[in-house]
Amino acid sequence: MNTNDTMKAVTQQAFGGPEVLTVSRVPRPEPLPTEVLVRVRAAGVNPVDWKTRGGGGMAGVLGGPPFTLGWDVAGTVERVGFGVTTLAPGDEVYGMPWFPRAASAYAEYVTAPARHFARKPAKASFEEAAGVPLAALTAWQALVDTAAVGPGQRVLITAAAGGVGHLAVQFAKNLGAHVTAVAGARNQEWLRDLGADEVVDYGAVRVEEAVRDADVAVDLIGDNLEIVRTLRRDGLLIAVPSGVSPQLVAAAERVGVRATPILVEPDGAALRTIAALIDDGAVRVEVAKVFPLEEAGAAHAYGELGHTRGKIVLRVA
């Protein structure tokens, strides 16, 4: 196989621990009509990645290995397919293509519909931009599209120092909400600096005892039936990582609140709005650590330790 027709990618041949991630040479994809070929400069690493690697997460969608993980992309448009008018070769873009189907972002190139991407924030590096799409779109679609958060509403965000959480805090504040963030002691002042009005230390107090009458709760931990007690009657619980179990539905009904799951979707239009917020200085992304592509397994191991502040990113090119 001609090396011009191949690329480096992180592949796995079996489900398992971080050690199953290896770098291989694979065929380089070709853009179909309405698609773009993007040379990946950096790829974000998310909890869904390591869950899928182990057989959970989106493994049911991807099927069994071999496959290449990753959905967060920041890079440069290399070529455009027939019919693409919104992007051109040389454009610096970011996106979360194809989710929950395979995007194969842990690679030197990806192809996807042009409208799954947006021009990356001009003030963000490729590494910073790669940390944005999946986390930011999850937060945005929860707060804006699902909850329609507006000025004066009270919003509770658990795991607020994580990838989704720290962006959700900033989005909710930008929407005019009163924001209560839940995090460990070391992240209290940092979250206040991001705009949180109140910060609850989960190590010192039970959240359901410290917070009452929230209009919206974005739960980024999951499997916590007591979180419904933080909401006012007819308030909304958005359960992000684990969905809404029958037990959670019953707990919500007992106290008269609503509960809904959410799964993030590609959305180039929202990414354009988010890029503008980043360039205006209203939102910033925290990158906890950057690993080279060849150390994807180490990046997963680091993430699985838990308590990462912000995002983990792979540098590809």
C-alpha positions as CSV (number, residue, x, y, z in Angstrom):
1,M,0.0,0.0,0.0
2,N,1.4,3.4,-1.0
3,T,2.2,5.5,2.1
4,N,0.6,8.5,0.4
5,D,-2.7,6.5,0.6
6,T,-2.3,5.6,4.3
7,M,-2.1,7.4,7.6
8,K,-1.3,6.8,11.3
9,A,-4.2,6.0,13.5
10,V,-4.7,4.5,16.9
11,T,-6.5,1.2,16.6
12,Q,-7.7,-1.6,18.9
13,Q,-8.2,-5.2,18.0
14,A,-10.0,-6.1,21.2
15,F,-11.9,-4.6,24.1
16,G,-9.7,-4.1,27.2
17,G,-7.5,-1.7,29.1
18,P,-5.4,1.2,27.8
19,E,-2.8,-1.3,26.5
20,V,-5.1,-2.4,23.6
21,L,-4.6,1.0,21.9
22,T,-1.8,0.8,19.4
23,V,-0.7,3.0,16.5
24,S,-1.1,1.4,13.0
25,R,-1.0,2.5,9.4
26,V,-4.5,2.4,7.9
27,P,-6.0,3.6,4.6
28,R,-6.6,7.3,4.4
29,P,-10.3,8.2,3.9
30,E,-11.6,10.0,0.9
31,P,-14.3,12.6,1.1
32,L,-17.7,11.8,-0.5
33,P,-20.0,14.5,-1.9
34,T,-20.9,17.1,0.9
35,E,-17.9,15.9,3.0
36,V,-14.5,17.4,3.8
37,L,-11.2,15.7,4.4
38,V,-9.7,17.2,7.6
39,R,-6.0,16.9,8.5
40,V,-6.2,16.4,12.3
41,R,-4.0,18.6,14.4
42,A,-5.4,17.5,17.8
43,A,-8.1,15.2,19.1
44,G,-10.0,15.5,22.3
45,V,-10.2,12.5,24.7
46,N,-13.6,12.0,26.5
47,P,-14.9,9.5,29.1
48,V,-17.1,7.9,26.3
49,D,-13.8,7.0,24.6
50,W,-12.4,4.9,27.4
51,K,-15.8,3.5,28.2
52,T,-16.1,2.4,24.6
53,R,-12.6,1.0,24.6
54,G,-13.6,-1.3,27.4
55,G,-16.8,-2.5,25.8
56,G,-19.2,0.0,27.2
57,G,-20.0,3.5,26.0
58,M,-20.8,3.5,22.3
59,A,-19.5,0.0,21.7
60,G,-23.0,-1.1,20.9
61,V,-23.1,1.4,18.1
62,L,-19.6,0.8,16.8
63,G,-19.8,-2.9,17.1
64,G,-16.8,-5.0,18.0
65,P,-13.1,-4.1,17.2
66,P,-11.2,-3.3,15.2
67,F,-12.0,0.3,15.2
68,T,-10.5,3.7,15.9
69,L,-11.8,5.8,18.8
70,G,-12.3,9.5,19.1
71,W,-14.9,12.2,18.1
72,D,-13.4,15.5,19.0
73,V,-11.4,17.0,16.1
74,A,-9.5,20.2,15.4
75,G,-7.5,20.5,12.2
76,T,-7.3,22.0,8.7
77,V,-9.5,21.2,5.7
78,E,-7.4,19.4,3.2
79,R,-9.9,18.7,0.5
80,V,-13.7,19.2,0.0
81,G,-16.1,16.9,-1.7
82,F,-18.5,17.9,-4.5
83,G,-21.2,20.3,-3.4
84,V,-19.4,21.8,-0.3
85,T,-19.7,25.6,-0.2
86,T,-19.3,26.4,3.5
87,L,-15.7,25.4,3.9
88,A,-12.6,25.5,1.7
89,P,-9.1,23.9,1.8
90,G,-6.9,25.6,4.3
91,D,-9.8,26.5,6.7
92,E,-9.0,25.8,10.4
93,V,-12.0,23.8,11.8
94,Y,-13.2,21.9,14.8
95,G,-16.1,19.5,15.3
96,M,-17.6,16.4,16.7
97,P,-18.4,14.5,13.5
98,W,-20.7,11.4,13.2
99,F,-21.4,10.9,16.9
100,P,-22.4,8.3,18.0
101,R,-21.2,6.5,14.9
102,A,-17.5,6.2,14.4
103,A,-15.6,9.4,13.6
104,S,-12.1,7.7,14.1
105,A,-10.6,11.0,15.3
106,Y,-7.5,9.4,16.8
107,A,-5.9,9.6,13.4
108,E,-4.1,11.9,11.0
109,Y,-7.2,12.4,8.8
110,V,-10.9,12.2,9.1
111,T,-13.8,12.7,6.7
112,A,-17.3,13.9,7.6
113,P,-20.1,16.1,6.4
114,A,-18.9,19.7,6.1
115,R,-21.8,20.8,8.4
116,H,-20.5,18.7,11.2
117,F,-17.7,21.2,11.5
118,A,-17.3,24.9,12.1
119,R,-14.3,27.3,11.8
120,K,-12.4,26.9,15.0
121,P,-12.1,29.8,17.5
122,A,-9.4,32.1,16.2
123,K,-8.1,32.7,19.7
124,A,-7.8,29.0,20.6
125,S,-4.9,26.7,19.8
126,F,-5.6,23.5,18.0
127,E,-5.2,21.6,21.3
128,E,-7.7,23.9,23.1
129,A,-10.2,23.7,20.2
130,A,-10.0,19.9,20.2
131,G,-11.1,19.9,23.8
132,V,-14.3,21.8,23.0
133,P,-16.8,20.1,20.7
134,L,-18.2,17.0,22.5
135,A,-18.1,18.7,26.0
136,A,-19.4,22.0,24.8
137,L,-22.1,20.6,22.6
138,T,-23.3,18.4,25.5
139,A,-23.5,21.4,27.8
140,W,-25.1,23.6,25.1
141,Q,-27.7,21.1,24.1
142,A,-28.6,20.5,27.7
143,L,-28.9,24.1,28.8
144,V,-30.1,25.8,25.6
145,D,-31.9,23.3,23.5
146,T,-33.4,21.1,26.3
147,A,-33.8,23.4,29.3
148,A,-34.1,26.7,27.5
149,V,-32.3,28.3,30.5
150,G,-32.8,32.1,30.8
151,P,-32.0,35.0,33.0
152,G,-32.7,34.6,36.7
153,Q,-33.1,30.8,36.6
154,R,-31.2,28.7,39.2
155,V,-29.0,26.1,37.6
156,L,-27.2,23.3,39.4
157,I,-24.2,21.5,37.7
158,T,-22.6,18.5,39.3
159,A,-19.0,17.4,38.4
160,A,-18.6,21.1,37.5
161,A,-14.8,21.0,37.2
162,G,-14.8,18.3,34.4
163,G,-14.8,18.7,30.7
164,V,-18.6,19.2,30.3
165,G,-19.0,20.8,33.7
166,H,-16.6,23.7,33.4
167,L,-18.2,24.7,30.1
168,A,-21.7,24.3,31.4
169,V,-20.9,26.7,34.2
170,Q,-19.8,29.3,31.8
171,F,-22.7,28.8,29.4
172,A,-25.3,29.0,32.2
173,K,-23.7,32.2,33.5
174,N,-23.7,33.6,30.0
175,L,-27.4,32.8,29.7
176,G,-28.0,34.9,32.8
177,A,-28.6,32.1,35.3
178,H,-27.6,31.8,38.9
179,V,-25.1,29.0,38.8
180,T,-24.4,26.5,41.6
181,A,-21.4,24.3,40.9
182,V,-20.6,21.1,42.7
183,A,-16.9,20.1,42.9
184,G,-14.1,19.1,45.2
185,A,-12.3,21.5,47.5
186,R,-9.3,22.2,45.2
187,N,-11.6,23.6,42.4
188,Q,-13.7,25.9,44.4
189,E,-12.0,29.2,43.6
190,W,-11.3,28.2,40.0
191,L,-15.1,27.7,39.4
192,R,-15.9,31.0,41.0
193,D,-13.5,32.6,38.6
194,L,-15.3,30.9,35.7
195,G,-18.6,32.5,36.9
196,A,-20.2,30.1,39.4
197,D,-22.3,32.1,42.0
198,E,-22.1,29.3,44.6
199,V,-19.8,26.3,44.8
200,V,-20.7,23.3,46.9
201,D,-17.8,21.0,48.2
202,Y,-19.2,17.5,47.8
203,G,-16.6,16.3,50.3
204,A,-17.9,18.5,53.0
205,V,-21.7,18.4,52.5
206,R,-24.4,16.4,50.8
207,V,-25.5,18.3,47.7
208,E,-29.2,17.5,48.2
209,E,-29.0,19.0,51.7
210,A,-27.1,22.1,50.5
211,V,-29.2,23.0,47.4
212,R,-32.9,23.6,47.2
213,D,-35.3,25.0,44.6
214,A,-33.1,24.8,41.5
215,D,-35.0,25.2,38.2
216,V,-32.6,23.0,36.3
217,A,-30.0,20.4,37.5
218,V,-27.5,19.1,35.0
219,D,-26.2,15.8,36.6
220,L,-22.8,14.8,35.1
221,I,-22.2,12.0,37.5
222,G,-25.3,9.8,37.2
223,D,-27.0,7.2,39.3
224,N,-27.8,9.7,42.1
225,L,-31.5,9.4,43.0
226,E,-31.1,12.1,45.7
227,I,-30.3,14.8,43.1
228,V,-34.1,15.3,42.5
229,R,-34.3,16.8,46.0
230,T,-32.3,19.8,44.8
231,L,-35.1,20.9,42.4
232,R,-38.2,23.0,42.8
233,R,-41.5,21.3,42.0
234,D,-41.7,20.8,38.2
235,G,-38.0,21.6,37.9
236,L,-36.0,19.7,35.3
237,L,-33.2,17.1,35.8
238,I,-31.0,16.4,32.8
239,A,-29.2,13.2,33.4
240,V,-26.2,13.1,31.1
241,P,-23.8,10.1,31.5
242,S,-26.2,7.3,32.4
243,G,-29.6,8.3,31.3
244,V,-32.8,8.0,33.3
245,S,-33.3,4.7,35.0
246,P,-36.8,3.5,36.1
247,Q,-35.6,4.2,39.7
248,L,-34.7,7.8,38.8
249,V,-38.1,8.3,37.1
250,A,-39.8,7.0,40.2
251,A,-37.7,9.3,42.5
252,A,-38.5,12.3,40.3
253,E,-42.2,11.5,40.2
254,R,-42.3,11.3,44.0
255,V,-41.1,14.9,44.4
256,G,-42.9,16.3,41.3
257,V,-39.9,17.0,39.1
258,R,-39.2,16.1,35.5
259,A,-36.2,14.0,34.4
260,T,-34.8,13.5,30.9
261,P,-31.8,11.9,29.4
262,I,-29.7,13.6,26.7
263,L,-27.2,12.3,24.1
264,V,-25.1,14.9,22.3
265,E,-25.5,15.4,18.5
266,P,-23.2,16.9,15.9
267,D,-24.1,20.6,15.4
268,G,-21.9,22.9,13.4
269,A,-24.2,25.9,13.9
270,A,-23.9,25.7,17.7
271,L,-20.2,25.3,17.3
272,R,-20.1,28.6,15.4
273,T,-21.9,30.3,18.3
274,I,-19.6,28.7,20.8
275,A,-16.5,29.8,18.8
276,A,-17.8,33.4,19.0
277,L,-18.1,33.1,22.8
278,I,-14.6,31.8,23.1
279,D,-13.2,34.6,20.8
280,D,-15.1,37.2,22.8
281,G,-13.5,36.0,26.0
282,A,-16.9,34.9,27.5
283,V,-15.9,31.3,27.6
284,R,-12.6,29.5,28.0
285,V,-11.6,25.9,27.8
286,E,-9.3,24.3,30.3
287,V,-6.8,21.7,28.9
288,A,-5.6,19.5,31.7
289,K,-2.9,17.7,29.8
290,V,-1.8,17.1,26.2
291,F,-0.4,13.7,25.1
292,P,1.1,12.7,21.7
293,L,-1.0,10.5,19.5
294,E,1.3,7.6,20.2
295,E,0.5,7.8,24.0
296,A,-3.3,7.5,23.6
297,G,-3.2,4.6,26.1
298,A,-1.5,6.8,28.7
299,A,-4.1,9.6,28.0
300,H,-6.9,7.1,28.8
301,A,-5.2,5.9,31.9
302,Y,-4.8,9.5,33.1
303,G,-8.5,10.2,32.4
304,E,-9.6,7.0,34.2
305,L,-8.0,8.2,37.4
306,G,-10.8,10.7,37.7
307,H,-10.9,14.3,39.0
308,T,-9.4,15.7,35.8
309,R,-9.8,19.5,35.6
310,G,-11.0,20.3,32.1
311,K,-10.0,18.2,29.1
312,I,-7.4,15.7,27.9
313,V,-6.1,16.2,24.4
314,L,-4.0,14.2,21.9
315,R,-1.6,16.1,19.7
316,V,-1.7,14.5,16.3
317,A,0.3,16.7,13.9
